[in-house]
Amino acid sequence: MELVKDTVYRALWDVLAEMGETVEGIYERNDIGLREREGLPEQKGWYRMEGFPVPETAVTEICENGVRYLVDVENGQKTGFFLDQKYNRAAVARIARGKRVLDCSCSHFMTDELFRKMLESAARDATVSLRQIEARQQSPDHPILWNVPETEYLKFYIFQVV
């Protein structure tokens, strides 16, 4: 990817522009240790290429499911916003408008069995009962590969406290 990123970024820019999207800049988060093992430098910052602007801030506003969020792509975890939760947030919004909710697990280290036990224990400690409404996972653009266990990382349950 590193070898063709100029071409990919230009194509992405052009496609988004054709769709009527305004791109304010491309921010790279290449600051993970895996890059070193591949002989690539770790770095983060605005991608610089002729014709690409460099915004003053790495905080941007996005709109998802009709809700506006301020996202810090420089300092937030990973991309600063969990895109794999889009459909889960929409599912909660349908049934919990104006309510307080807890937000769910994003680690392949916590198995579904362990997560369910933790939820059961927490409900017992809070002396409440839970009625499961839905069990969900990450969105389809973050597929689960059955031969790659770490791709099954997101556990998402919707409960009613009864």
Secondary structure, 3 states (H helix, E strand, C coil): CCCCHHHHHHHHHHHHHHCCCCCCCCEEEECCCHHHHCCCCCEEEECCCCCCCCCCCCEEEEEECCEEEEEECCCCCCCCCCHHHHHHHHHHHHHHCCCCCCCCEECCCCCHHHHHHHHHHHHHHCCCCEEEEEEECCCCCCCCCCCCHHHCCEEEEEEEEC
